[in-house]
Amino acid sequence: MKAYMTLSCKAGAYKKVLDELIKMNLSQKNVFLLFGQADILIQIRGLKDLNEFINNWFNPIRAITPAEPMVEKTQTLIAISEGRPFEEEPYAFLFFNTQPRNLEKLQETLQNIPGVLSADTVFGPYDVICAVRVRNKIELKQLVERIEEEVPDVQGIVTEILAPLY
């Protein structure tokens, strides 16, 4: 089982939040600093069940620094169907909305596009989360345009570009 959490941090607090996440033994390969609507994306792989996610990750993450709250908002995305695993660092994550009947078709189509590392269907505010690897913003723009032209039934795409963690 796989889950994702997005964190929106209090202004200027993302570095302290990153430090706390690393102290929780999260691999830096699974913590992503974003330029976009959320500040941090956490990918949690290899979960046995939902209770493990809630007890070991969700509750501790949302309680980071309770004396001085630094996380203002979280969103949780639980993978329904996991795409292929990836080890490369993505350039961006794309969050898709589609009609429920099109989830599997969207996931399959995305995974056959060069530059797409993985696509997971998820429960949450989005329907599919997709890791992409390109060299720069121009290639990202071209990839998003290709997806918009070639992939049917996409209702919306949110793009979150990664920043270096430290």
Secondary structure, 3 states (H helix, E strand, C coil): CCEEEEEEECCCCHHHHHHHHHHCCCCHHHEEEEECCCCEEEEECCCCCHHHHHHHHHHHHHCCCCCCCCEEEEEEEEEEECCCCCCCCCCEEEEEEECHHHHHHHHHHHHCCCCEEEEEEEECCCCEEEEECCCCHHHHHHHHHHHHHHCCCEEEEEEEEEECCC
